[in-house]
Amino acid sequence: MKNDSRKTFLLFIVSSSLASLSHSLWYTLFPLHLERRGFQLWEIGFASSLITTLSFILALPAGLIVDMIPIRFSLVLAAIAQTAMLHVLKGATASLLAASITVYTFFVTLRGQASLRLLSRLGSRGWALKYSAFLFLSSLTNVIGPYLSGLIVQQAGFNELFTISEAVLLASAPVAATVSFRESRQGHTSRLRVVWRTAHSSELLLLTFSLALHDFSVFSVMSYTTLFQLNVLGLTPYEVGSLVSLGSAVSLASQLLAGYFTDRIGAKAALALHYAGVSAGYALMGFSRDLKSLVAAVIVQNIAFPFDMPARRKILTFLAHESVVATVNGLSDLVVGAVTLPSPLLGGYLWNAAGPRAMLVCGAALNLTALAPLAMLREKREITP
């Protein structure tokens, strides 16, 4: 990268790291916060997973916007809007909860789509490793965020946790204001025509189908893992936060390996490894009886966890013209998110009908069905500049 591009990239990472730290602080124990405020189990599961599922559904409008406006403006706007929504979320009633989460998540997604547009301009060779390096650097804060969240809640409570999260997030705005990135623009009509052609490709359809099966399976149980650890195994909030922190550290340690593996072995193989590892982790968690066995499940799952995004983003990015990278990624995410949105209802049903442990094992088994459409996908290799 040239000096100006390197400076822009570093400033972008700093801004993203602050936003990531803020998110990991408040979101780690969010289900417990809702439980203590009297929300029902299905409301907790739905609200906790809404941020993740909506990030897919809102990816298309966010991608369209990111492909048309300066990255700097996107980042500053995201920081201010997210801070405002965090303030609302702190004491939101049931009627305001979904709306405030939706607005917050839209600007989280806007930030994520901006990263894809920025990285797509750095060339295709070794793309997954570059993306993994970005995730590695911006996610360093996720190692300490969950750990600190448990300490802050035990010492000061949830209100103080949200206040600190707001301050950290707002601090990312002045850093984001210094980010600038120039690139040529493509006409609106031409952009839509390129997106339309890509949307009908068999590769995009197969990948999106596989990802939809995978995410539906995972998100059906993901929202309930914290409650499982607290209420079934009897862990403390501090121990839960420490487990999340451990998972983040393990994921971080294998992040660069995931990018290297994706570039050298292939994105399909990386996704398959991710699917298998996530299923193994949930199955082990379902059979766990104490903290030690949970630690093993967390390690297994989080070694494979980072292999997902570099692989799926590389395939999607290589399918798209550089002028519509964010839009094509957003289109696939929209379909995946729409399928995934009701998945916590399945997890809640399995929890009540078959028990928490059976819920985790069923989610692990269902996730493996995503391997079938993935096997049919014809993967594109490196594109020379």
N, C-alpha and C positions, 0 to 999 in steps of 0.2 A: 504494500500500500504506500502511496505517497504520504508526505508528512502531514498535509492537511487532512487527508482521509484517515490517517492513523489518529490524529487528534480528535476528529469527529467521532471515530469509533470508540475511543477511550472515554470521551464525555458521555456518549450514549450508554456505555456500560456502567459508569458511575450513577447516572440518573436511574437506570433500570435496577441497579443493586439496591438503592435506597427504597425504591418502590417495592422490590421483592422483600426486603426486610420488614417493611411496614405490614405487608400482607401476611407474612408468616407469623408475625407477632399476634395479630388479633384472630386470624382464621384457625389456628391450631386448636384452640379450645372453644371455638364458636359453638359446637353442639352442646358442650357443658353449660355455656352461658345461656343458651336457649332453654335447656332443661331446668336450670335454676330459676328462670323467669316464668316457668309454668307452661311451656309449650308442650303439646302432645308429641308422642314418638314419631308419627308420620310427618308432622310439621317440622320437626327437627331434621329428619332425614331429607325431606324435600328442600328445605331452606339451605341446608349444608351443601347439598349437591347442586343447587341451582346455579351457583357461581361457576362451577366447572361446565355444566351442560349449556348454560347460556353463553359461555365464551365461544362455544361452537356455533350456536344459532345466530349470534350477533356478529360472527366473523365476516359474513358476506357484506353487510352494510359498512362495517368497519374497514374491510379491505377496499371497497369502492372509494371510501373517503381518503384512505391513506394513499391510494394510487393517484389522487388528484391534488392533495394539499401538501405544504412543506412538513417534513418530519418534525421540525422544531415546534411548530404550532400544535401538532398532534400531541406531543409529549407534555407540553406545558398545560394544555387544556385538560389532558388526562389527569395530571397531578392535582389540579385545582378541583376538578369535578369529583374525583375519588375521595379527596379529603372531606368535601362537603357531605358525601354520602356516608362516610364512616361515622361522622358526627350524628347523622340520623339513625344509623344502624345500632348505635350504642343503646338507645332506648326505644327502638321502633316497636310499635304494636303489630299485631298480626296483619292488620289492614295495610300497613306501610312497609312491612318487611319485604315482600316480594318486589314492590316497586323500587325501593332503595337498592336492593341487591341487583336488580336489572340495570339500573343506571350505573352503578359502580362497576358491574361486569362489562358493560359496553366500553368503558374507557380503559379497563384492563386489556380488553381485546384490541382496542385501537393501538395501544402500546405494543402489543405482541405482533400485530400486522406490520407496524412500522419497522420492527426489527427484520422481518423477512424482506421487506423492500430494500432496506439498507444493505443487507448481506448479499442479496441477489446481484448487486452491482460490483461485487468483489471478484467475480469470475466463478466458473463452474468446477474447476479442478480442485479436488479436496474440499468440496462444499460442505459435506457433512462434518468434517473435522473443524472447519471454521465455525459452523453453527454450534457444534459441541463446545468449542472454546468460548464462544459467547455465553452459552448456558452455564458453563463452568464458572466463568468470572462473575456473571451477574447473580449466580445462585450460591456463592460463598456465604452470603448472609443467611441463607436458609438453614445453615448448620447451627447457628447461635439463636436464631429467631424463635423456634419452637422451645428450645431450652429456657430462654429468657421469659417466654410467655408463662410457663408454669411458675417460675419464681415470682414474677410480677403479680400474678393472680393470688398466690398464697400470701404475699406480703402486703399488697395494696388493694386487690380486687379488680374486677373487670372494667370498671369505669376508668381507672388509671391506665389499664392496658390499652383501651381504645384511644385515650388522650395521647399516649406516647406514640401509638401507631399513626395518628393524624399528624403529629409533629414531624416524624420521620418522612412521611409521604410528601408533606408540603415542602420539605427541604430539597426534594428532587426537582422542583419546578425551576429555580434559578440555574441549576446545572443544565437542565434540558433547554433552557432559553439560549444557551451558547452553541447548541448543535445546529449545524447548517449542512445541507447536502444538495448539490446540484445534479440534475439529470434532465434529459430531454423528455418532452411530453408527447403523448400520442392522442390523436383525436378521439372524441367520445364515441363516435359511431364505429371507428376502426377497432377500438378497445372492446366494445361489446361483441363485435363480430368474431374476434379472436377468442373471447371467452366462450361464445356459443359453440365454436368448433371444438374446443377442448372439452367442453361438457359432454359431448357425444362420443368421446373416445372410450374404447373398451377398458383401457388401463385405468382411467379415472373411475369408471363405474365399479370395476372389481375392487380397487383399493378402498373406495368409499364404503362399499358393502362390507368388506372385511373389518374396517375400522368401526363401522356402526355396530356390528356384532360384538366386537371386542369392548368398546366403550360402554355399551348397554350392560354387558355382563359385569364389568368392573364397577361401574357406578351404582349398580343395584345393591352392592354390599359396602362400598367404600364409605358411605356416610355413617354407617353403623359400627365401624371398627372401633372408634373412640368409646362409644357406649358399651361395646362388648368388653373392652379392656377395663373400663371403670366398673361396670355393673355385674359382669359375669365372672371376671377374674379378680376383681377387687383391687385394682391398681389405684394409686393416688394420682391427682392431676400432675404432680411433679414427675412421677414415673411415666405417665403417658406423654408428657412433653419431652422427656428424655428419650423415649422410644422414637418419637418423630424426629428428634434431632439426630439420633443415631442413623435412622433411615436416610436423612438428608446427607449425612456425612458419607455413607456408603455409596449413595447415588453419585455424589460429587466425585468420589474416588474413581468411579468407573465411567464418568462422563466423557472424558477424552478418548478412552478406549472404545466407547460406543461409536464415536465419530470415525475413528480410524478403522474399526471393524466394518462400518457401513460403507466406507469408501473402498476398502480393499476386498472384502468378501461379498458385499452386496446389501442393498436396502431390504430386500425380501428376507434374507437370512437374519438380518438384525431384528426385523419385526417379529419373525417366528420365535426368535430367542426371547424377545420381550414377552410375547404371549405366554410362552411356557413358564418363564420365571414368575410372572405375576400370578398365574394359576397355582404354581407350586407354593408361593408365599401365602395365598389365602387358604389353601388346603392345610398347610402346616399350622396356620393360625387357628383354624377350626378345631384342630386336634390338640392345641396347646393347653397346658394345665397350670403353668406358672410363668413368671417373668423370664426365666432362662429359655424356655421353649418359644416364647414370643420373640425374644431377641434373635433366635435362629431363623424364625419366619421372616422377620423384618430384614435381616441380612440377605437371605436368599432372594426375596422380592426386589429389594432395592439395588442389588447388583444388576439385575436385568432391566430395571425401570428406565434408565437413561437411553436404552437402545430404541425407544419408541420415536421420539420427536425428530432426531436427526434423519431417521429412515423415512418416516412419513413425509416430512417437509422436503427432503431431497427428491423423492419421487414426484410430489406435487409441483415443486419448483421447476424440475426438468420438463414437466409436461406443459408448462406455461411460457408464453412470451414474457420477456423481462418487464414489459409495460403493464402486465396484468398479473404479476406474481401474487400480490396480496389478494386480489379478487378471486383467482382460481383457488388458492388455499382457503379463502373464506367460503367459497361455494361448496367445497367438499365438507368443510367444518359445519356448515349450516345443515346439510343433510344428516351428518353424524349426530349433531346436537339434537335435531328434531326427533330422531329415533331414540336417543338416550334420555330425553327429558323425563318420561314417566318411569324410568328404571328404578328409582327409590321405592316406588309403590310395590314392586316385586320383592325387593329386599325386606320391606316392612311386613309384607304378607308372609314370607318365609320365616321371618323372625317369630311371628305370632303363631303360625301354623305348625312349623317343624322345629323351631328353636334356633337360637343364635348360631350354634355350631353348624347345623345343617345348612343354614343360610350361606355361610362362608364356603362350605364345600360345594354346594350347588352353583354358586357364582363362579368358582374355579373351574368346574366342569363345563359350564355353558360357555365360558371364555374360549375354550379350546376349539369350538366350532368355527371361530374366525380364521382358522388355519386353512380351511377348504377354499374359499375364494382367493386367499392370498397365494395359494399354490398355483392358481391359474393365471396369475398376473405375469405379463412379460415385462421384465425390468429394463429400463434404458440405462446405459452406462455413461461414463464421463463424457461431457460435451466439450470439445476443444474450443478455445476462444476464437 
